[in-house]
Amino acid sequence: MIRSISLFLFGMLVIGCTEKKSEVVADKVKIITAGGTITEVVNALGFGDDIIATDITSTYPATMQELPSIGYRNQIKAEGILALGPDLVLAEEGYMSEDVVNQLQAAGLQVQFFAKPKDIAGTYKIVTEIADFLQVAESGKAINASIEADMKALENYLQIQSTNPSMAFVMARGQEMVFVAGEETFAESMINMAGINHVGIGFKDFIPLTPEALVSMNPDYLLFFDSGIQSIGGMDGVKNIRGIENTTAFKQNQILSLDGQYLSGFGPRVGKAAFELAKAVRE
């Protein structure tokens, strides 16, 4: 059953609030989320009906895409958020500019931040933190238990596999903006979790993808976001990436793509995403 936070509970959550409420007010708290993983976790905890607006990265569940959008990162304006009349904003750390946060807080709006996970440890942490904040700790424990079961299923699967192919993750935003993932990225974590050899080593974060880098990496598989593939003209557009024709991945038509939030969000579905990726290169 979808649960709603009462204004009584909201008052208890507000930092620095010491006033004791004498009665419970039945009205729901209106929440705005900023960050796809936060939105997914809040929904999984049963508060989806309390969300009145989200950012453009909040694509799951699909019903979130029907809500008003506050925009994306530096495009977000305090006026737009305040006009929606929220009681609470839950946001990824660093997602909104400092000026916007200051304006929201000056208007008396509580903004609570959570670190975006880049690995499975971060997933467990954000689920626990949001569940604790919303005072549904047991629901958070149940979600984490489900993730642990998914990870155990992945572990059992990998134990009976004999292949360990290599993979590079390519971030494409049109033909002129193509990058490859390195170390300390969500891509490295996800690829390694799936029992695949991540070839983006020797550099951190994302760097422009050059023909020379592709040839030296020569991955067995190339992984994209679905939106990245679309931005370069679909699978037919992949062949226009310079140097890709010399890779094993291209020669053997081993180009994969997954939904961006599913692959990079490291939310409650993280184990399922890693398992799907693991099977995609072996079955």
C-alpha positions in Angstrom: 0.0 0.0 0.0 1.3 3.5 -0.9 2.1 5.3 2.3 1.8 9.0 2.9 3.8 11.1 5.3 1.6 13.2 7.5 2.4 16.8 8.2 3.0 15.7 11.7 5.9 13.4 10.6 7.2 16.1 8.3 7.4 18.5 11.2 9.3 16.0 13.2 11.7 15.6 10.3 12.5 19.3 9.9 16.0 20.0 11.1 16.1 22.0 14.3 12.4 21.8 14.9 11.6 21.3 18.6 7.8 22.1 18.7 5.7 19.1 19.7 2.6 18.6 17.6 -0.6 17.9 19.5 -2.4 16.2 16.7 -1.9 14.5 13.4 -2.8 16.4 10.3 -4.0 14.1 7.6 -2.8 16.1 4.6 0.0 14.6 2.6 3.4 16.1 2.4 4.2 17.3 -1.2 7.7 16.1 -2.2 9.9 17.1 -5.1 12.8 14.8 -6.0 15.9 15.8 -7.9 17.8 12.8 -9.2 16.6 9.6 -10.8 18.0 7.3 -8.1 16.3 9.2 -5.3 13.0 9.2 -7.2 13.3 5.4 -7.7 14.1 4.8 -4.0 11.3 7.1 -2.7 8.9 5.1 -4.9 10.2 1.8 -3.8 9.7 2.9 -0.2 6.0 3.6 -1.0 5.9 7.4 -1.3 5.4 7.7 -5.0 2.0 9.3 -4.6 3.5 12.0 -2.5 5.9 13.2 -5.3 4.5 16.2 -7.1 7.4 16.9 -9.5 10.8 15.5 -10.5 13.8 16.3 -12.6 14.3 15.0 -16.2 16.5 12.1 -15.0 13.7 10.6 -13.0 12.4 8.2 -15.7 11.5 5.2 -13.4 8.8 4.3 -12.6 7.4 5.5 -15.9 4.6 7.4 -14.1 7.2 9.8 -12.8 7.6 11.1 -16.4 4.0 12.3 -16.3 4.7 14.7 -13.5 5.8 18.4 -13.9 9.6 18.6 -14.5 11.9 21.0 -12.6 14.5 20.6 -15.3 18.1 19.4 -15.1 21.0 20.5 -12.9 22.0 24.1 -13.6 18.8 24.6 -15.5 16.8 24.3 -12.3 15.4 27.5 -10.9 14.2 28.2 -7.4 11.2 30.1 -8.6 10.0 27.0 -10.6 10.2 24.8 -7.5 8.6 27.2 -5.2 5.7 27.8 -7.6 4.8 24.1 -7.2 4.3 24.5 -3.5 6.3 21.6 -2.2 6.9 20.9 1.5 10.1 19.0 1.0 12.9 18.6 -1.7 15.0 15.4 -1.7 18.0 15.9 -4.0 21.3 14.4 -5.0 24.3 16.1 -3.5 25.6 18.8 -5.9 22.6 18.4 -8.3 21.3 22.0 -7.8 23.4 25.1 -7.7 24.3 26.7 -4.4 22.3 29.8 -5.2 19.2 27.8 -5.9 19.5 25.9 -2.7 20.1 29.1 -0.7 17.0 30.6 -2.2 14.9 27.6 -1.4 16.1 27.4 2.2 15.6 31.2 2.6 12.0 30.6 1.6 11.6 28.1 4.4 11.7 25.0 2.3 13.6 22.0 3.6 16.1 20.5 1.1 17.6 17.2 2.1 20.7 15.8 0.2 21.9 12.3 -0.5 25.0 11.1 -2.2 24.4 9.5 -5.6 25.7 5.9 -5.5 28.4 4.7 -7.9 28.7 1.2 -6.5 26.7 -1.4 -4.6 27.8 -0.1 -1.2 26.4 3.3 -2.2 23.1 1.7 -3.1 22.7 0.1 0.3 23.7 3.4 1.9 21.2 5.6 0.0 18.3 3.2 0.5 19.0 3.2 4.3 19.4 6.9 4.5 16.3 7.8 2.7 14.3 5.1 4.6 15.6 6.5 7.9 14.8 10.1 6.9 11.2 9.1 5.9 10.9 7.1 9.1 10.3 3.7 7.3 13.5 2.0 8.3 12.0 -1.5 8.0 11.0 -0.8 4.4 14.5 0.2 3.7 15.8 -3.1 5.2 13.4 -5.0 3.1 14.6 -3.3 -0.1 18.2 -4.0 0.8 17.4 -7.6 1.5 15.9 -7.9 -2.0 19.0 -6.3 -3.5 21.2 -8.8 -1.6 19.1 -11.7 -3.0 19.6 -10.3 -6.6 23.3 -10.0 -6.0 23.4 -13.6 -4.6 21.7 -14.8 -7.8 24.3 -13.0 -9.9 27.1 -14.5 -7.8 25.7 -18.0 -8.3 25.4 -17.4 -12.0 29.0 -16.1 -12.4 30.4 -19.0 -10.5 29.4 -21.4 -13.3 30.6 -19.3 -16.1 33.9 -19.8 -17.9 34.1 -16.7 -20.1 35.4 -13.3 -19.1 34.9 -10.9 -22.0 36.1 -7.3 -22.1 33.9 -4.3 -22.4 34.1 -0.5 -22.7 31.3 1.9 -21.9 30.8 4.7 -24.4 28.9 7.9 -23.4 27.5 9.4 -26.6 25.7 12.8 -26.9 25.7 13.1 -30.6 28.5 12.2 -33.1 30.7 15.0 -31.9 30.5 14.3 -28.2 31.6 10.7 -27.6 33.4 9.7 -24.4 34.7 6.5 -22.9 34.4 5.6 -19.2 37.5 5.1 -17.1 38.2 4.2 -13.5 36.0 5.4 -10.5 32.9 5.5 -12.7 29.5 3.8 -12.4 30.4 2.0 -15.6 33.5 0.4 -14.1 31.5 -0.7 -11.1 28.6 -2.1 -13.1 30.9 -3.9 -15.7 33.0 -5.4 -12.9 29.9 -6.5 -11.0 28.7 -8.4 -14.1 32.0 -10.3 -14.2 33.3 -8.5 -17.3 36.7 -7.1 -17.8 36.5 -3.3 -17.9 39.1 -2.0 -20.3 38.9 1.7 -19.4 42.0 1.7 -17.2 44.8 4.2 -16.6 42.5 7.2 -16.4 39.6 8.4 -14.3 36.1 9.6 -15.1 35.2 10.1 -18.8 37.6 11.2 -21.5 37.0 11.9 -25.2 37.0 8.7 -27.2 39.8 8.7 -29.8 40.4 6.1 -32.6 43.8 5.3 -30.9 42.1 4.6 -27.6 39.6 2.3 -29.2 42.2 0.4 -31.0 44.4 0.0 -27.9 41.4 -1.1 -25.8 39.9 -3.3 -28.5 37.0 -4.5 -26.3 34.9 -7.6 -27.1 31.8 -5.6 -26.3 30.8 -1.9 -26.4 28.1 -0.7 -24.0 26.0 2.4 -24.5 22.9 4.0 -23.0 19.8 3.6 -25.1 19.7 7.4 -25.3 23.3 7.5 -26.4 22.7 5.1 -29.3 19.7 7.2 -30.3 21.8 10.4 -30.2 24.1 9.1 -32.9 21.5 7.8 -35.2 20.8 4.4 -33.8 22.8 1.2 -34.5 23.5 2.4 -38.0 25.2 5.5 -36.6 27.6 3.5 -34.4 29.8 2.7 -37.5 30.5 6.4 -37.9 32.4 6.6 -34.6 36.0 6.9 -35.7 38.1 3.8 -35.1 35.2 1.6 -34.1 35.5 -0.5 -37.3 38.8 -1.9 -36.0 37.4 -3.3 -32.7 36.4 -6.8 -32.0 33.1 -5.5 -30.7 32.2 -3.9 -34.0 33.5 -6.7 -36.2 31.4 -9.3 -34.3 28.4 -7.0 -33.9 28.7 -7.0 -30.1 27.2 -3.6 -29.4 24.9 -3.4 -26.4 22.7 -0.7 -24.9 20.6 -0.4 -21.8 18.3 2.2 -20.3 20.4 4.9 -18.7 18.8 5.0 -15.2 18.7 1.2 -15.1 22.4 0.9 -15.9 23.8 3.9 -14.0 21.3 4.7 -11.3 22.5 2.1 -8.8 19.1 2.1 -7.2 16.9 -0.8 -6.0 17.2 -2.6 -9.4 21.0 -2.6 -9.5 21.4 -6.3 -9.0 19.0 -7.0 -11.8 20.8 -4.7 -14.1 24.2 -6.3 -13.4 22.6 -9.8 -13.9 21.1 -8.7 -17.2 24.5 -7.4 -18.4 26.3 -10.5 -17.3 23.9 -12.7 -19.3 24.0 -10.4 -22.3 27.7 -11.2 -23.0 27.3 -14.9 -22.3 24.0 -16.2 -23.7 
